[in-house]
């Protein structure tokens, strides 16, 4: 059974997006049946480009990043 993890922050533009990407990356790499999702209580509507840059530098990609 897949475990779903919700990472919630205020604007869903950086920290929760980073956590979602890292958790999904490591779950996949370790063969775990875990899927992370991120959301914001007051979504900004945009992803911080530095967050995406940091993930890319770590070799982590996010499909269709969006603030939700």
N, C-alpha and C positions, 0 to 999 in steps of 0.2 A: 504494500500500500504506500502510495506516495505521501510524503510529509510535506505540507505546504507551510512556509514560514513567511509571515508578513512583517516587514520592517517599515515602521511608521516614523516619520519626522514631520516637521512643520511644512516646509516648502517643497520637499521631494525634488530637490535640484542638485544635491551633491552627496551628502553623507549616506542617505538611504539608497541612493543609486549605486554608490560605491559598495555598500554592504551587499546589495542584491547581486551585483556582478561578481563579487568575490565568492559569495556563498554558492551561487550557481556554478561557477568555475570549479571550485574545489569539490563540490558534490559530484560533478561530472567526472573530474579527474580521479576521485577516489571510488567511483562506482556506487555512490549512495543515491537512493531514490528520494531525493529532496529537491524541491523547487522553491526558490525564494521569489518574493514579490515585494515591491516597494510602493509606498503611497505617502501622500501628505495630507495633513489636516486642512491646510490652506495652500494647495499646489500653486507654484509660481507660474506654471505653464511653459517653463524652459528648463533645460538641463545645463548646469554649469559646464562650460567647455573644458575647464581645468580638471573636472572630475572624469570626463571622457578621456582626456589626455593621459591622466594618471592610470586609468584602466588599460588603455592601449599600450602604455609603457610597460605594464606588467604582463602584457600578452593576453588580456581579457577583453573580449568583445561583447557588446550588448546589442541584441537585435531590436531595431526600432526603439531607441531610447526616447522616453517622453515623461513629462511630469504629470502624475496622475493622482 
